[in-house]
């Protein structure tokens, strides 16, 4: 599902779905696959890069398969289109580095 893109990221094709939730979520199988691909088992969330923004992503068993559910406000702020797009997930060391600078 996810492929290594460089030494710092893995990429996967997911559909972005605006949601009323408070935080971005990914279904359990996709979240587990991204965690396996990035090796990031320590933080409890993943760091994703979408066009125009970095967001933290948590697991949610109610999120549809192959979907990244993103709060509507984030979709608007980042000027994201609904539908399929490549999503980059940071590997563990890169995520921790970016996390220090972004939040």
N, C-alpha and C positions, 0 to 999 in steps of 0.2 A: 504494500500500500504506500509506503514512503521510501524514497530513494535518497541516498547521500548526494548532496549537491556540491558540497565543498567540505573542507575540514571543520567548518563551523555550523553547518545547517543540513537539515534533511527537508525534502519537499514532497508534498502530496497534493492531489487535486481534491478539493472539497467544495461543496455548495455553501455559500454564505446565506444564512437565513436570519433576517431581522427578528428579534424577539423582545418580549416585555421584561425578560429577566434582568437581574442586576449585573451579571457578569457573563463573559463569553464561556460557552461550554462545548464539549465534544463528547459524542457517544462513547460508551465504555470500550467497545472493541477498537475504535480508532484511537482513543486516548492511550490504550495499552500498547498499540502498535507504534505510536509516536514515541512513547516512553521507551519502548524496546529499541527503537531506532536511534534515539538521542542518548540513551543511557542515563537519563535524568530521573532517578528514582527518589531523590532527596527533597525536592521542593514541594511536592503535592500539586503543582500546576506546571504547565508548559508555557514557554514564551514563544509566541507566534508573530511572524511578520506578514502583514497584509499590505497591499499597495497604500502607502501613506501613513502607516502606523504600526507600532508594536503593541501587542496586547497579551495579557496573561489569560490562559485558558485552563478551565477546570473540567473534571469529568462529571458527566450527568447521564444517568441511565435513561432519561426520557428524551434526550436529543436524538433525532432521526439518524439513521446510518449515513455515513459519508457526508455529514453536515456539520458545519461550524455555526452554532447559534450565537449571534452577536447582538447585544442590546441595541435597540434602534438608535439611541443617542450616539453610540459609537459608530454605527453605520453612517449616520449623518455627518458626524465630526470628521471621520476619515474619508468621506465621499466614496464609500464602497458601493459597488453594484451587487444586487442580489443575484445569486446563481453561482455556477462553478467558477473557480479560480484557483490558481496555485497558491498554496499556503506554505510558508517556510517555518519550520520549528527549529529553535536553537538547540544545539547539543549542550550537555550539562555545563561544561566549563564556559562556553560562550554565553549561555543563558545567565549564569551567575554574574559574569562580567557586565553584560548589557543591563541586567537588573539593577546593578549598583548605579549605573549612569542614568537610567530612565525613570527610576522611582525613588 
